[in-house]
Amino acid sequence: MGSPGNNCRLGTHPILLSLFIPNPISAALRADGFGETPFYHCLVAEILSAPGEPQGPCVVGYGLYYFSYSTWKGRNIYLEDIYVKPEYRGQGIGSKIIKKVAEVALDKGCSQLRLAVLDWNKRAMDLYKALGAQDLTEAEGWHCFRFEGEAMRELAGK
Ligand SMILES: CC(C)(COP(=O)(O)OP(=O)(O)OC[C@H]1O[C@@H](n2cnc3c(N)ncnc32)[C@H](O)[C@@H]1OP(=O)(O)O)[C@@H](O)C(=O)NCCC(=O)NCCS
């Protein structure tokens, strides 16, 4: 019998994604990702049950991405979030999701797949490096910034 990673299917399912994220975010997740003008796209990883097994497909992870743009590099894809349930980690499912996002990126004419990771998340960083990603903080000294809440309202004068 193969490992669960080999028996894993990637698809897109708004309801299955919502299972992972608690209310009230899940309603916005469905609307923003699966409405008429999606703000993001999402791959959901399912483990398929073997023939004869009673239960249906079991959702074990997801990768949420969207398209962005670089003045110098043109079309990019940004992997905003990737998650695999703890009991299914280390079986190749996360790598499968990242490889599929890379495939989508190339199909859509993107030249880069970008993502950010917190500095304590050494195992995730090791995984990205093992798959060939470059650490832009180490290599080029990039810092990540955001405006949020009051800072954003003040900025916009609202
Ligand atoms: C990072 C993550 C998506 C990887 O998924 P995965 O299915 O375990 O990935 P793969 O099986 O393809 O690769 C396994 C590698 O991932 C790395 N890894 C990172 N976090 C890990 C964890 N908590 N458990 C096991 N492996 C982990 C290891 O380097 C491992 O390599 P090894 O098997 O040689 O030890 C998954 O660990 C996860 O969901 N972590 C919590 C959420 C998170 O940190 N997301 C990244 C935010 S940027």
The ligand as an SDF file (V2000), in Angstrom:
LIG
                    3D

 48 50  0  0  0  0  0  0  0  0999 V2000
    4.8580   23.3550    6.1810 C   0  0  0  0  0  0  0  0  0  0  0  0
    3.8750   22.2460    5.8280 C   0  0  0  0  0  0  0  0  0  0  0  0
    2.7630   22.7830    4.9100 C   0  0  0  0  0  0  0  0  0  0  0  0
    4.6240   21.1330    5.0950 C   0  0  0  0  0  0  0  0  0  0  0  0
    3.6800   20.1470    4.7270 O   0  0  0  0  0  0  0  0  0  0  0  0
    4.1290   18.6140    4.6550 P   0  0  0  0  0  0  0  0  0  0  0  0
    3.0180   17.8360    4.0260 O   0  0  0  0  0  0  0  0  0  0  0  0
    4.5950   18.1530    5.9800 O   0  0  0  0  0  0  0  0  0  0  0  0
    5.3640   18.7360    3.6580 O   0  0  0  0  0  0  0  0  0  0  0  0
    6.1510   17.5590    2.9410 P   0  0  0  0  0  0  0  0  0  0  0  0
    5.7290   16.2360    3.5020 O   0  0  0  0  0  0  0  0  0  0  0  0
    6.0660   17.7540    1.4990 O   0  0  0  0  0  0  0  0  0  0  0  0
    7.6140   17.9020    3.3560 O   0  0  0  0  0  0  0  0  0  0  0  0
    8.0740   17.4830    4.6200 C   0  0  0  0  0  0  0  0  0  0  0  0
    9.0760   18.4640    5.0780 C   0  0  0  0  0  0  0  0  0  0  0  0
    8.3890   19.6170    5.5500 O   0  0  0  0  0  0  0  0  0  0  0  0
    9.1110   20.1680    6.6000 C   0  0  0  0  0  0  0  0  0  0  0  0
    8.1990   20.4380    7.6980 N   0  0  0  0  0  0  0  0  0  0  0  0
    7.8960   21.7250    8.0580 C   0  0  0  0  0  0  0  0  0  0  0  0
    7.0880   21.7240    9.1120 N   0  0  0  0  0  0  0  0  0  0  0  0
    6.8770   20.4140    9.4440 C   0  0  0  0  0  0  0  0  0  0  0  0
    6.1280   19.7850   10.4690 C   0  0  0  0  0  0  0  0  0  0  0  0
    5.4420   20.5050   11.3790 N   0  0  0  0  0  0  0  0  0  0  0  0
    6.0880   18.4140   10.4980 N   0  0  0  0  0  0  0  0  0  0  0  0
    6.7730   17.6810    9.5760 C   0  0  0  0  0  0  0  0  0  0  0  0
    7.5100   18.2420    8.5720 N   0  0  0  0  0  0  0  0  0  0  0  0
    7.5640   19.6030    8.5080 C   0  0  0  0  0  0  0  0  0  0  0  0
   10.1920   19.2090    6.9950 C   0  0  0  0  0  0  0  0  0  0  0  0
   11.4180   19.7680    6.5410 O   0  0  0  0  0  0  0  0  0  0  0  0
    9.9000   17.9550    6.2420 C   0  0  0  0  0  0  0  0  0  0  0  0
   11.0480   17.3680    5.7550 O   0  0  0  0  0  0  0  0  0  0  0  0
   11.4910   15.9110    6.3190 P   0  0  0  0  0  0  0  0  0  0  0  0
   10.3320   15.0030    5.9950 O   0  0  0  0  0  0  0  0  0  0  0  0
   12.7210   15.6390    5.5520 O   0  0  0  0  0  0  0  0  0  0  0  0
   11.6700   16.1400    7.7850 O   0  0  0  0  0  0  0  0  0  0  0  0
    3.2300   21.6310    7.1030 C   0  0  0  0  0  0  0  0  0  0  0  0
    4.2470   21.2170    7.9640 O   0  0  0  0  0  0  0  0  0  0  0  0
    2.3150   22.5820    7.8630 C   0  0  0  0  0  0  0  0  0  0  0  0
    1.1190   22.6630    7.5840 O   0  0  0  0  0  0  0  0  0  0  0  0
    2.8340   23.3010    8.8390 N   0  0  0  0  0  0  0  0  0  0  0  0
    2.0370   24.2200    9.6560 C   0  0  0  0  0  0  0  0  0  0  0  0
    1.6040   25.4270    8.8560 C   0  0  0  0  0  0  0  0  0  0  0  0
    2.7980   26.1660    8.3430 C   0  0  0  0  0  0  0  0  0  0  0  0
    3.7960   26.3290    9.0270 O   0  0  0  0  0  0  0  0  0  0  0  0
    2.6710   26.6120    7.0830 N   0  0  0  0  0  0  0  0  0  0  0  0
    3.7100   27.3640    6.4260 C   0  0  0  0  0  0  0  0  0  0  0  0
    3.4410   28.8290    6.5880 C   0  0  0  0  0  0  0  0  0  0  0  0
    4.5550   29.7800    5.5830 S   0  0  0  0  0  0  0  0  0  0  0  0
  1  2  1  0
  2  3  1  0
  2  4  1  0
  2 36  1  0
  4  5  1  0
  5  6  1  0
  6  7  2  0
  6  8  1  0
  6  9  1  0
  9 10  1  0
 10 11  2  0
 10 12  1  0
 10 13  1  0
 13 14  1  0
 14 15  1  0
 15 16  1  0
 15 30  1  0
 16 17  1  0
 17 18  1  0
 17 28  1  0
 18 19  1  0
 18 27  1  0
 19 20  2  0
 20 21  1  0
 21 22  1  0
 21 27  2  0
 22 23  1  0
 22 24  2  0
 24 25  1  0
 25 26  2  0
 26 27  1  0
 28 29  1  0
 28 30  1  0
 30 31  1  0
 31 32  1  0
 32 33  2  0
 32 34  1  0
 32 35  1  0
 36 37  1  0
 36 38  1  0
 38 39  2  0
 38 40  1  0
 40 41  1  0
 41 42  1  0
 42 43  1  0
 43 44  2  0
 43 45  1  0
 45 46  1  0
 46 47  1  0
 47 48  1  0
M  END
$$$$
